[in-house]
Amino acid sequence: EAESNANARKRFAGRYLLQTLQNLDVIGREADAAALDGCFAGRAAVLVGAGPSLDENLSGLRAFQDRAVVIAADTTLRPLIDGGVTPHLVVAVDPGETNAAHLAGVENVDESFLVAEASLHPSAFAAFRGCTFLFRVSNHEPWPWLKTLDVSRGLLRAWGSVLTSAFHLALRMGCDPIVFAGADLAYS
């Protein structure tokens, strides 16, 4: 975990800092992901990844979406919506502009909440205005400075994959059991 996070910080340090600063208005108006702690205690969760098996799992996910909290990795949002599945929560960590394209311009997301690292590309937030919970993945800049201004956000771990951040979220929310779908963790 430490090595993966250190490598990501080196690669994205400038982007993390600049985009977090660009997102200060979003940080100021949207909720803290820590507010989700314990809110689904004892409720089943399905974590959805963008692996090759996702297509095979769509009909099963449709059947369970009213009985479990569906937590989607950002790259699964369009395939889920197109497949008739409305995720309750969409988790996003990657600050890249390409990754933000998975969230921008998606229709029918009015029943989904975005749980996002505050350094996401600013275009990722438009469809989720008023429906966003923000977190941080470490104490990198500008969080030490923001803390002096009494601004903080909850911590979700990022062990190299948005799916692991979604898992940490499910744990913090108290979900039980936690089931994975489309979590092949492999490139096809």
N, C-alpha and C positions, 0 to 999 in steps of 0.2 A: 504494500500500500504506500509506504513512504517513498519508495523509489519511483513508482508510477506517478504519484502526485508531484514529486520533485521534478521529474522530467516534463510533466505537463506545465508546471509553473515556469520552467525555463523557456519552453516553446511559446507559451501564451502570456508571459508576464506583462508585456506592454499592452496587449489586447485586454487582459483582465482589468488592468488599471484604467485605461482610457474608456472602455465600454461601461465599466461600473460607474465612472464619473458621468458619462453621457446618460446613464440610466438613473441619475439622482431623482428626477421627477417621478419615475416609476417606483423607486425605493420609498419615496415619501408618501405616495398615495396607496400603494398596494400592501397587502398583509404579510406578516412574518410567518414563514413556514413552521416555526416553533408552535404557532397556534393550533396546528394539526395534531400535536402530541396527544396520544390517548383518545382521540376522537372516534376511532373505529375499534375500540377494544373488544376483542372476541369476535369480530366480524371477519369473514373470509375475504381474502384479496387474491386477485389474479393479476400477476405482473406480466405484461405483454412486451416481448422483444421482437425485433425485426428479422428474425432468422427465417431461413427457407421454409420452415414448417408453419409459419403464420397462416398462410392461405388455407392449409388443411384444418386449422383450428378455428376459423371464423364462425362456422355454424355452431360449434360448441360454446364459443364466447357469447354469441347472440343469446343462447339459451340461459346463460348464467349472469348476464349483465344486470339483471334486477335482483339477484341474490348474493352478489359479491361486489366488492369495491374493485373496479377495473382500473388498474394503474398502468398507463401506457408509456413506453419510451417515446420520445418525440418523433423519431423516424417512423413510428407505427401509426401516427394519427391519421394520415390520409387513407392508408389501406383499411384501417378499422372503420372509419366513417363510410368509405365506399362499400365496405362489407356489411353495413347495417349495425355496427357496434359503436356505441357512444361511450368513450372512456370517461370515468368520473374525474380522474386526475391524469394529467400529461406531464411527465418529468423531463426537463431539459437542462443540460449542463454545458454542452459544447458551445463556446463563444463564436464559432465561425459563422460567416455570412451564409455559406452553403447550408449549414445545419439549420439556420433560422428559416430558410426557405421551406422546411418541412412544416413550419407553424404559420407562416404568413399566407394570407389569402384562403385559408381553409374555411369552407362554409359549414354550417350546422354544428358549431362548437359551443353554442350558447348554454349547453348543459354540462360542459367540461370546464375544469379549473386547471390552470397552468401552475405547476410548481417548478420554479426556475431559479437557476443560479443567477445572481444579480448582474453578471458580466455578459449575459447573452447579447447577441447583436440586437440593437434597438428595434429593428423591424419585427422581431419575434413576438413582441408584446401587444401589437395593435388589436388582434382578434380577441384578446383576453383582458381587455381593459375592465377593471373592477372585479376580475375573476382570477387574480394571480396571487400566489404565495411565493415569497422570495426567500432564498437561502444563500449561504456561502459555503465553499468547500474547504476553506482554510482561513487563516488569519492574515492573508497577503494584503498588500496595499490595495485599496485605500481603507481597509477595515480598521486598522489601528487609529487612523486619523478620524474616521467616522465615529468610532467609539468615543473619542474625546468630545464629540458633538451629541453624545447620547443616542447614536443611531447604531443599531446592531440587527443582525438577522440570524436565525438558527443555523446550525451546522448540519449538513448532510455529507457523508463521506462519498468520495468518488474514487473507486478503486480501478480506474481505467475504463469504466463503462457506465453509461447512463443507467443501464439496468441495475447496476449495483447501488447507485444512488436511489433508484426506485425501491429497491429492497430495503435499504436503510430507512426510507420514508415509511414503508409498510411496518417495519419493526417499531419505529417511533410512534406510529398511530395505534399500535397495539393489535394489528390484524393477526388473526389466527383462525384457520391455517393460512399459509401463504403458498400459492400455487403458481407455477411458471408456465407460460405458453409462448411459443415462438422464440424461445430462449436457447437457440442452437449454439450461440456464441462461436459461430464460424462463418467465414465468407464462402458463399457458393460460387 
